[in-house]
Amino acid sequence: MGKGTPSKGKKNKAASHKTCRRCGKHSYHRRKRFCASCGFGRTAKLRQPSWRNRNRPFNGQKSFYRHKAKA
């Protein structure tokens, strides 16, 4: 079997992701050994992209990002 179309049909049998120990989502990649959601396995800090904290315009809020309370 070559590396073309016939071999692509074998890719649906093994799961590439499993449940993450840190965040509990089904985003931990077995081969890469890191979580795509929280970054577990790659970094000690929690993965927090800037687009994740954005407020949506339909809820009446004017601010673009959520402002966290300073301690």
PDB file of N, CA, C and O in Angstrom:
ATOM      1  N   MET A   1       0.850  -1.180   0.000  1.00  0.00           N
ATOM      2  CA  MET A   1       0.000   0.000   0.000  1.00  0.00           C
ATOM      3  C   MET A   1       0.893   1.240   0.000  1.00  0.00           C
ATOM      4  O   MET A   1       1.859   1.332   0.758  1.00  0.00           O
ATOM      5  N   GLY A   2       0.546   2.183  -0.865  1.00  0.00           N
ATOM      6  CA  GLY A   2       1.329   3.413  -0.955  1.00  0.00           C
ATOM      7  C   GLY A   2       0.882   4.452   0.052  1.00  0.00           C
ATOM      8  O   GLY A   2       0.200   4.148   1.031  1.00  0.00           O
ATOM      9  N   LYS A   3       1.282   5.686  -0.209  1.00  0.00           N
ATOM     10  CA  LYS A   3       0.931   6.762   0.721  1.00  0.00           C
ATOM     11  C   LYS A   3      -0.209   7.634   0.188  1.00  0.00           C
ATOM     12  O   LYS A   3      -0.418   8.747   0.669  1.00  0.00           O
ATOM     13  N   GLY A   4      -0.932   7.136  -0.790  1.00  0.00           N
ATOM     14  CA  GLY A   4      -2.006   7.921  -1.408  1.00  0.00           C
ATOM     15  C   GLY A   4      -3.361   7.659  -0.792  1.00  0.00           C
ATOM     16  O   GLY A   4      -3.490   7.487   0.420  1.00  0.00           O
ATOM     17  N   THR A   5      -4.366   7.632  -1.643  1.00  0.00           N
ATOM     18  CA  THR A   5      -5.751   7.519  -1.205  1.00  0.00           C
ATOM     19  C   THR A   5      -6.058   6.244  -0.408  1.00  0.00           C
ATOM     20  O   THR A   5      -6.758   6.345   0.599  1.00  0.00           O
ATOM     21  N   PRO A   6      -5.585   5.060  -0.789  1.00  0.00           N
ATOM     22  CA  PRO A   6      -5.927   3.863  -0.014  1.00  0.00           C
ATOM     23  C   PRO A   6      -5.459   3.911   1.428  1.00  0.00           C
ATOM     24  O   PRO A   6      -6.141   3.393   2.311  1.00  0.00           O
ATOM     25  N   SER A   7      -4.311   4.519   1.686  1.00  0.00           N
ATOM     26  CA  SER A   7      -3.803   4.556   3.057  1.00  0.00           C
ATOM     27  C   SER A   7      -4.553   5.563   3.921  1.00  0.00           C
ATOM     28  O   SER A   7      -4.510   5.463   5.147  1.00  0.00           O
ATOM     29  N   LYS A   8      -5.235   6.527   3.314  1.00  0.00           N
ATOM     30  CA  LYS A   8      -5.988   7.525   4.092  1.00  0.00           C
ATOM     31  C   LYS A   8      -7.213   6.906   4.754  1.00  0.00           C
ATOM     32  O   LYS A   8      -7.711   7.441   5.745  1.00  0.00           O
ATOM     33  N   GLY A   9      -7.706   5.793   4.226  1.00  0.00           N
ATOM     34  CA  GLY A   9      -8.867   5.139   4.802  1.00  0.00           C
ATOM     35  C   GLY A   9      -8.574   4.472   6.135  1.00  0.00           C
ATOM     36  O   GLY A   9      -9.499   4.138   6.875  1.00  0.00           O
ATOM     37  N   LYS A  10      -7.307   4.274   6.448  1.00  0.00           N
ATOM     38  CA  LYS A  10      -6.929   3.635   7.707  1.00  0.00           C
ATOM     39  C   LYS A  10      -6.858   4.615   8.868  1.00  0.00           C
ATOM     40  O   LYS A  10      -6.638   4.205  10.008  1.00  0.00           O
ATOM     41  N   LYS A  11      -7.040   5.897   8.599  1.00  0.00           N
ATOM     42  CA  LYS A  11      -6.857   6.922   9.626  1.00  0.00           C
ATOM     43  C   LYS A  11      -8.065   7.071  10.550  1.00  0.00           C
ATOM     44  O   LYS A  11      -7.995   7.836  11.511  1.00  0.00           O
ATOM     45  N   ASN A  12      -9.169   6.366  10.292  1.00  0.00           N
ATOM     46  CA  ASN A  12     -10.369   6.549  11.105  1.00  0.00           C
ATOM     47  C   ASN A  12     -10.489   5.540  12.241  1.00  0.00           C
ATOM     48  O   ASN A  12     -11.515   5.509  12.920  1.00  0.00           O
ATOM     49  N   LYS A  13      -9.483   4.728  12.462  1.00  0.00           N
ATOM     50  CA  LYS A  13      -9.615   3.655  13.441  1.00  0.00           C
ATOM     51  C   LYS A  13      -9.081   4.027  14.818  1.00  0.00           C
ATOM     52  O   LYS A  13      -9.677   3.650  15.827  1.00  0.00           O
ATOM     53  N   ALA A  14      -7.982   4.752  14.881  1.00  0.00           N
ATOM     54  CA  ALA A  14      -7.377   5.094  16.172  1.00  0.00           C
ATOM     55  C   ALA A  14      -7.729   6.528  16.543  1.00  0.00           C
ATOM     56  O   ALA A  14      -7.713   7.421  15.696  1.00  0.00           O
ATOM     57  N   ALA A  15      -8.050   6.740  17.824  1.00  0.00           N
ATOM     58  CA  ALA A  15      -8.369   8.085  18.295  1.00  0.00           C
ATOM     59  C   ALA A  15      -7.081   8.858  18.493  1.00  0.00           C
ATOM     60  O   ALA A  15      -6.111   8.328  19.035  1.00  0.00           O
ATOM     61  N   SER A  16      -7.065  10.108  18.057  1.00  0.00           N
ATOM     62  CA  SER A  16      -5.866  10.925  18.226  1.00  0.00           C
ATOM     63  C   SER A  16      -5.925  11.724  19.521  1.00  0.00           C
ATOM     64  O   SER A  16      -4.880  12.094  20.057  1.00  0.00           O
ATOM     65  N   HIS A  17      -7.122  12.001  20.037  1.00  0.00           N
ATOM     66  CA  HIS A  17      -7.272  12.778  21.272  1.00  0.00           C
ATOM     67  C   HIS A  17      -7.917  11.929  22.363  1.00  0.00           C
ATOM     68  O   HIS A  17      -8.689  11.011  22.086  1.00  0.00           O
ATOM     69  N   LYS A  18      -7.580  12.260  23.610  1.00  0.00           N
ATOM     70  CA  LYS A  18      -8.230  11.635  24.762  1.00  0.00           C
ATOM     71  C   LYS A  18      -8.495  12.723  25.794  1.00  0.00           C
ATOM     72  O   LYS A  18      -8.115  13.876  25.595  1.00  0.00           O
ATOM     73  N   THR A  19      -9.144  12.363  26.892  1.00  0.00           N
ATOM     74  CA  THR A  19      -9.516  13.337  27.916  1.00  0.00           C
ATOM     75  C   THR A  19      -8.269  13.853  28.624  1.00  0.00           C
ATOM     76  O   THR A  19      -7.389  13.083  29.011  1.00  0.00           O
ATOM     77  N   CYS A  20      -8.213  15.169  28.785  1.00  0.00           N
ATOM     78  CA  CYS A  20      -7.071  15.821  29.432  1.00  0.00           C
ATOM     79  C   CYS A  20      -7.176  15.687  30.948  1.00  0.00           C
ATOM     80  O   CYS A  20      -8.268  15.783  31.510  1.00  0.00           O
ATOM     81  N   ARG A  21      -6.034  15.465  31.611  1.00  0.00           N
ATOM     82  CA  ARG A  21      -6.021  15.343  33.063  1.00  0.00           C
ATOM     83  C   ARG A  21      -6.267  16.673  33.742  1.00  0.00           C
ATOM     84  O   ARG A  21      -6.822  16.709  34.840  1.00  0.00           O
ATOM     85  N   ARG A  22      -5.863  17.780  33.107  1.00  0.00           N
ATOM     86  CA  ARG A  22      -5.964  19.077  33.761  1.00  0.00           C
ATOM     87  C   ARG A  22      -7.307  19.754  33.521  1.00  0.00           C
ATOM     88  O   ARG A  22      -7.935  20.217  34.474  1.00  0.00           O
ATOM     89  N   CYS A  23      -7.766  19.823  32.265  1.00  0.00           N
ATOM     90  CA  CYS A  23      -8.997  20.572  31.993  1.00  0.00           C
ATOM     91  C   CYS A  23     -10.221  19.679  31.825  1.00  0.00           C
ATOM     92  O   CYS A  23     -11.349  20.164  31.916  1.00  0.00           O
ATOM     93  N   GLY A  24     -10.023  18.385  31.583  1.00  0.00           N
ATOM     94  CA  GLY A  24     -11.141  17.467  31.458  1.00  0.00           C
ATOM     95  C   GLY A  24     -11.777  17.428  30.082  1.00  0.00           C
ATOM     96  O   GLY A  24     -12.732  16.682  29.867  1.00  0.00           O
ATOM     97  N   LYS A  25     -11.268  18.214  29.148  1.00  0.00           N
ATOM     98  CA  LYS A  25     -11.816  18.200  27.797  1.00  0.00           C
ATOM     99  C   LYS A  25     -11.145  17.100  26.975  1.00  0.00           C
ATOM    100  O   LYS A  25     -10.066  16.623  27.323  1.00  0.00           O
ATOM    101  N   HIS A  26     -11.792  16.711  25.893  1.00  0.00           N
ATOM    102  CA  HIS A  26     -11.295  15.645  25.032  1.00  0.00           C
ATOM    103  C   HIS A  26     -10.340  16.244  24.010  1.00  0.00           C
ATOM    104  O   HIS A  26     -10.573  16.150  22.805  1.00  0.00           O
ATOM    105  N   SER A  27      -9.251  16.867  24.497  1.00  0.00           N
ATOM    106  CA  SER A  27      -8.353  17.631  23.633  1.00  0.00           C
ATOM    107  C   SER A  27      -6.889  17.249  23.793  1.00  0.00           C
ATOM    108  O   SER A  27      -6.026  17.873  23.174  1.00  0.00           O
ATOM    109  N   TYR A  28      -6.586  16.247  24.601  1.00  0.00           N
ATOM    110  CA  TYR A  28      -5.193  15.846  24.806  1.00  0.00           C
ATOM    111  C   TYR A  28      -4.768  14.947  23.654  1.00  0.00           C
ATOM    112  O   TYR A  28      -5.322  13.865  23.466  1.00  0.00           O
ATOM    113  N   HIS A  29      -3.776  15.402  22.878  1.00  0.00           N
ATOM    114  CA  HIS A  29      -3.313  14.657  21.712  1.00  0.00           C
ATOM    115  C   HIS A  29      -2.356  13.559  22.165  1.00  0.00           C
ATOM    116  O   HIS A  29      -1.376  13.831  22.858  1.00  0.00           O
ATOM    117  N   ARG A  30      -2.638  12.329  21.776  1.00  0.00           N
ATOM    118  CA  ARG A  30      -1.864  11.193  22.266  1.00  0.00           C
ATOM    119  C   ARG A  30      -0.444  11.176  21.715  1.00  0.00           C
ATOM    120  O   ARG A  30       0.498  10.871  22.447  1.00  0.00           O
ATOM    121  N   ARG A  31      -0.279  11.494  20.453  1.00  0.00           N
ATOM    122  CA  ARG A  31       1.058  11.458  19.871  1.00  0.00           C
ATOM    123  C   ARG A  31       1.886  12.689  20.216  1.00  0.00           C
ATOM    124  O   ARG A  31       3.074  12.583  20.519  1.00  0.00           O
ATOM    125  N   LYS A  32       1.250  13.862  20.168  1.00  0.00           N
ATOM    126  CA  LYS A  32       1.964  15.106  20.468  1.00  0.00           C
ATOM    127  C   LYS A  32       2.169  15.312  21.968  1.00  0.00           C
ATOM    128  O   LYS A  32       3.040  16.075  22.386  1.00  0.00           O
ATOM    129  N   ARG A  33       1.358  14.622  22.772  1.00  0.00           N
ATOM    130  CA  ARG A  33       1.433  14.662  24.231  1.00  0.00           C
ATOM    131  C   ARG A  33       1.235  16.059  24.803  1.00  0.00           C
ATOM    132  O   ARG A  33       1.953  16.470  25.714  1.00  0.00           O
ATOM    133  N   PHE A  34       0.262  16.787  24.268  1.00  0.00           N
ATOM    134  CA  PHE A  34      -0.145  18.041  24.899  1.00  0.00           C
ATOM    135  C   PHE A  34      -1.607  18.293  24.582  1.00  0.00           C
ATOM    136  O   PHE A  34      -2.148  17.784  23.601  1.00  0.00           O
ATOM    137  N   CYS A  35      -2.239  19.099  25.446  1.00  0.00           N
ATOM    138  CA  CYS A  35      -3.660  19.387  25.306  1.00  0.00           C
ATOM    139  C   CYS A  35      -3.838  20.622  24.429  1.00  0.00           C
ATOM    140  O   CYS A  35      -3.186  21.641  24.655  1.00  0.00           O
ATOM    141  N   ALA A  36      -4.705  20.539  23.444  1.00  0.00           N
ATOM    142  CA  ALA A  36      -4.956  21.659  22.550  1.00  0.00           C
ATOM    143  C   ALA A  36      -5.798  22.731  23.221  1.00  0.00           C
ATOM    144  O   ALA A  36      -5.801  23.881  22.781  1.00  0.00           O
ATOM    145  N   SER A  37      -6.511  22.371  24.277  1.00  0.00           N
ATOM    146  CA  SER A  37      -7.391  23.320  24.938  1.00  0.00           C
ATOM    147  C   SER A  37      -6.685  24.128  26.023  1.00  0.00           C
ATOM    148  O   SER A  37      -6.756  25.357  26.026  1.00  0.00           O
ATOM    149  N   CYS A  38      -6.002  23.440  26.949  1.00  0.00           N
ATOM    150  CA  CYS A  38      -5.409  24.150  28.093  1.00  0.00           C
ATOM    151  C   CYS A  38      -3.891  24.234  28.031  1.00  0.00           C
ATOM    152  O   CYS A  38      -3.296  24.990  28.799  1.00  0.00           O
ATOM    153  N   GLY A  39      -3.238  23.479  27.135  1.00  0.00           N
ATOM    154  CA  GLY A  39      -1.793  23.536  27.004  1.00  0.00           C
ATOM    155  C   GLY A  39      -1.046  22.596  27.933  1.00  0.00           C
ATOM    156  O   GLY A  39       0.176  22.693  28.045  1.00  0.00           O
ATOM    157  N   PHE A  40      -1.741  21.695  28.599  1.00  0.00           N
ATOM    158  CA  PHE A  40      -1.106  20.745  29.516  1.00  0.00           C
ATOM    159  C   PHE A  40      -0.124  19.866  28.740  1.00  0.00           C
ATOM    160  O   PHE A  40      -0.451  19.347  27.673  1.00  0.00           O
ATOM    161  N   GLY A  41       1.073  19.705  29.285  1.00  0.00           N
ATOM    162  CA  GLY A  41       2.103  18.927  28.603  1.00  0.00           C
ATOM    163  C   GLY A  41       3.074  19.798  27.840  1.00  0.00           C
ATOM    164  O   GLY A  41       4.182  19.360  27.528  1.00  0.00           O
ATOM    165  N   ARG A  42       2.687  21.012  27.537  1.00  0.00           N
ATOM    166  CA  ARG A  42       3.551  21.942  26.825  1.00  0.00           C
ATOM    167  C   ARG A  42       3.995  23.081  27.726  1.00  0.00           C
ATOM    168  O   ARG A  42       5.137  23.535  27.642  1.00  0.00           O
ATOM    169  N   THR A  43       3.092  23.549  28.594  1.00  0.00           N
ATOM    170  CA  THR A  43       3.400  24.680  29.459  1.00  0.00           C
ATOM    171  C   THR A  43       2.758  24.487  30.829  1.00  0.00           C
ATOM    172  O   THR A  43       1.745  23.802  30.969  1.00  0.00           O
ATOM    173  N   ALA A  44       3.365  25.102  31.825  1.00  0.00           N
ATOM    174  CA  ALA A  44       2.817  25.033  33.180  1.00  0.00           C
ATOM    175  C   ALA A  44       1.672  26.024  33.355  1.00  0.00           C
ATOM    176  O   ALA A  44       0.804  25.835  34.206  1.00  0.00           O
ATOM    177  N   LYS A  45       1.675  27.089  32.539  1.00  0.00           N
ATOM    178  CA  LYS A  45       0.599  28.073  32.614  1.00  0.00           C
ATOM    179  C   LYS A  45      -0.598  27.605  31.794  1.00  0.00           C
ATOM    180  O   LYS A  45      -0.443  26.862  30.824  1.00  0.00           O
ATOM    181  N   LEU A  46      -1.777  28.039  32.183  1.00  0.00           N
ATOM    182  CA  LEU A  46      -2.984  27.683  31.467  1.00  0.00           C
ATOM    183  C   LEU A  46      -3.057  28.452  30.157  1.00  0.00           C
ATOM    184  O   LEU A  46      -2.818  29.660  30.128  1.00  0.00           O
ATOM    185  N   ARG A  47      -3.382  27.768  29.090  1.00  0.00           N
ATOM    186  CA  ARG A  47      -3.458  28.411  27.786  1.00  0.00           C
ATOM    187  C   ARG A  47      -4.689  29.320  27.746  1.00  0.00           C
ATOM    188  O   ARG A  47      -5.814  28.840  27.887  1.00  0.00           O
ATOM    189  N   GLN A  48      -4.487  30.622  27.557  1.00  0.00           N
ATOM    190  CA  GLN A  48      -5.570  31.614  27.534  1.00  0.00           C
ATOM    191  C   GLN A  48      -5.373  32.567  26.360  1.00  0.00           C
ATOM    192  O   GLN A  48      -4.765  33.622  26.537  1.00  0.00           O
ATOM    193  N   PRO A  49      -5.861  32.236  25.174  1.00  0.00           N
ATOM    194  CA  PRO A  49      -5.740  33.148  24.043  1.00  0.00           C
ATOM    195  C   PRO A  49      -6.594  34.397  24.263  1.00  0.00           C
ATOM    196  O   PRO A  49      -7.585  34.355  24.992  1.00  0.00           O
ATOM    197  N   SER A  50      -6.208  35.507  23.632  1.00  0.00           N
ATOM    198  CA  SER A  50      -6.916  36.765  23.841  1.00  0.00           C
ATOM    199  C   SER A  50      -8.336  36.711  23.268  1.00  0.00           C
ATOM    200  O   SER A  50      -9.238  37.359  23.799  1.00  0.00           O
ATOM    201  N   TRP A  51      -8.544  35.948  22.196  1.00  0.00           N
ATOM    202  CA  TRP A  51      -9.870  35.896  21.588  1.00  0.00           C
ATOM    203  C   TRP A  51     -10.856  35.118  22.449  1.00  0.00           C
ATOM    204  O   TRP A  51     -12.064  35.188  22.220  1.00  0.00           O
ATOM    205  N   ARG A  52     -10.360  34.379  23.435  1.00  0.00           N
ATOM    206  CA  ARG A  52     -11.246  33.621  24.309  1.00  0.00           C
ATOM    207  C   ARG A  52     -11.945  34.518  25.320  1.00  0.00           C
ATOM    208  O   ARG A  52     -13.026  34.173  25.796  1.00  0.00           O
ATOM    209  N   ASN A  53     -11.348  35.672  25.664  1.00  0.00           N
ATOM    210  CA  ASN A  53     -11.883  36.558  26.682  1.00  0.00           C
ATOM    211  C   ASN A  53     -12.758  37.667  26.102  1.00  0.00           C
ATOM    212  O   ASN A  53     -13.139  38.589  26.823  1.00  0.00           O
ATOM    213  N   ARG A  54     -13.076  37.590  24.831  1.00  0.00           N
ATOM    214  CA  ARG A  54     -13.789  38.670  24.174  1.00  0.00           C
ATOM    215  C   ARG A  54     -15.268  38.654  24.517  1.00  0.00           C
ATOM    216  O   ARG A  54     -15.869  37.584  24.616  1.00  0.00           O
ATOM    217  N   ASN A  55     -15.860  39.820  24.697  1.00  0.00           N
ATOM    218  CA  ASN A  55     -17.306  39.919  24.874  1.00  0.00           C
ATOM    219  C   ASN A  55     -17.963  40.002  23.502  1.00  0.00           C
ATOM    220  O   ASN A  55     -17.434  40.643  22.594  1.00  0.00           O
ATOM    221  N   ARG A  56     -19.076  39.378  23.356  1.00  0.00           N
ATOM    222  CA  ARG A  56     -19.805  39.425  22.091  1.00  0.00           C
ATOM    223  C   ARG A  56     -20.640  40.699  22.029  1.00  0.00           C
ATOM    224  O   ARG A  56     -21.153  41.126  23.063  1.00  0.00           O
ATOM    225  N   PRO A  57     -20.801  41.325  20.868  1.00  0.00           N
ATOM    226  CA  PRO A  57     -21.480  42.613  20.783  1.00  0.00           C
ATOM    227  C   PRO A  57     -22.982  42.550  21.037  1.00  0.00           C
ATOM    228  O   PRO A  57     -23.592  43.583  21.310  1.00  0.00           O
ATOM    229  N   PHE A  58     -23.600  41.362  20.957  1.00  0.00           N
ATOM    230  CA  PHE A  58     -25.057  41.313  21.084  1.00  0.00           C
ATOM    231  C   PHE A  58     -25.533  41.431  22.526  1.00  0.00           C
ATOM    232  O   PHE A  58     -26.732  41.580  22.763  1.00  0.00           O
ATOM    233  N   ASN A  59     -24.613  41.368  23.504  1.00  0.00           N
ATOM    234  CA  ASN A  59     -25.072  41.376  24.886  1.00  0.00           C
ATOM    235  C   ASN A  59     -25.128  42.782  25.491  1.00  0.00           C
ATOM    236  O   ASN A  59     -25.370  42.920  26.690  1.00  0.00           O
ATOM    237  N   GLY A  60     -24.908  43.824  24.689  1.00  0.00           N
ATOM    238  CA  GLY A  60     -25.066  45.190  25.165  1.00  0.00           C
ATOM    239  C   GLY A  60     -23.851  45.767  25.853  1.00  0.00           C
ATOM    240  O   GLY A  60     -23.895  46.912  26.303  1.00  0.00           O
ATOM    241  N   GLN A  61     -22.768  45.017  25.953  1.00  0.00           N
ATOM    242  CA  GLN A  61     -21.568  45.527  26.618  1.00  0.00           C
ATOM    243  C   GLN A  61     -20.692  46.236  25.601  1.00  0.00           C
ATOM    244  O   GLN A  61     -20.587  45.810  24.451  1.00  0.00           O
ATOM    245  N   LYS A  62     -20.066  47.316  26.031  1.00  0.00           N
ATOM    246  CA  LYS A  62     -19.245  48.106  25.129  1.00  0.00           C
ATOM    247  C   LYS A  62     -17.792  47.651  25.126  1.00  0.00           C
ATOM    248  O   LYS A  62     -17.076  47.871  24.150  1.00  0.00           O
ATOM    249  N   SER A  63     -17.351  47.020  26.212  1.00  0.00           N
ATOM    250  CA  SER A  63     -15.938  46.666  26.312  1.00  0.00           C
ATOM    251  C   SER A  63     -15.634  45.466  25.422  1.00  0.00           C
ATOM    252  O   SER A  63     -16.460  44.569  25.254  1.00  0.00           O
ATOM    253  N   PHE A  64     -14.444  45.472  24.863  1.00  0.00           N
ATOM    254  CA  PHE A  64     -14.037  44.396  23.959  1.00  0.00           C
ATOM    255  C   PHE A  64     -13.557  43.182  24.740  1.00  0.00           C
ATOM    256  O   PHE A  64     -13.857  42.047  24.369  1.00  0.00           O
ATOM    257  N   TYR A  65     -12.813  43.411  25.819  1.00  0.00           N
ATOM    258  CA  TYR A  65     -12.324  42.322  26.651  1.00  0.00           C
ATOM    259  C   TYR A  65     -12.978  42.394  28.030  1.00  0.00           C
ATOM    260  O   TYR A  65     -13.385  43.461  28.490  1.00  0.00           O
ATOM    261  N   ARG A  66     -13.065  41.257  28.661  1.00  0.00           N
ATOM    262  CA  ARG A  66     -13.544  41.226  30.040  1.00  0.00           C
ATOM    263  C   ARG A  66     -12.437  41.771  30.928  1.00  0.00           C
ATOM    264  O   ARG A  66     -11.278  41.378  30.791  1.00  0.00           O
ATOM    265  N   HIS A  67     -12.783  42.660  31.823  1.00  0.00           N
ATOM    266  CA  HIS A  67     -11.788  43.220  32.720  1.00  0.00           C
ATOM    267  C   HIS A  67     -11.812  42.434  34.022  1.00  0.00           C
ATOM    268  O   HIS A  67     -12.846  42.322  34.681  1.00  0.00           O
ATOM    269  N   LYS A  68     -10.660  41.897  34.378  1.00  0.00           N
ATOM    270  CA  LYS A  68     -10.569  41.128  35.619  1.00  0.00           C
ATOM    271  C   LYS A  68     -10.304  42.080  36.777  1.00  0.00           C
ATOM    272  O   LYS A  68      -9.594  43.073  36.622  1.00  0.00           O
ATOM    273  N   ALA A  69     -10.872  41.775  37.926  1.00  0.00           N
ATOM    274  CA  ALA A  69     -10.681  42.606  39.116  1.00  0.00           C
ATOM    275  C   ALA A  69      -9.254  42.467  39.614  1.00  0.00           C
ATOM    276  O   ALA A  69      -8.734  41.358  39.741  1.00  0.00           O
ATOM    277  N   LYS A  70      -8.635  43.582  39.891  1.00  0.00           N
ATOM    278  CA  LYS A  70      -7.269  43.574  40.384  1.00  0.00           C
ATOM    279  C   LYS A  70      -7.269  43.316  41.872  1.00  0.00           C
ATOM    280  O   LYS A  70      -8.049  43.911  42.616  1.00  0.00           O
ATOM    281  N   ALA A  71      -6.396  42.429  42.304  1.00  0.00           N
ATOM    282  CA  ALA A  71      -6.342  42.065  43.725  1.00  0.00           C
ATOM    283  C   ALA A  71      -5.417  42.956  44.505  1.00  0.00           C
ATOM    284  O   ALA A  71      -5.262  42.779  45.714  1.00  0.00           O
TER     285      ALA A  71
END
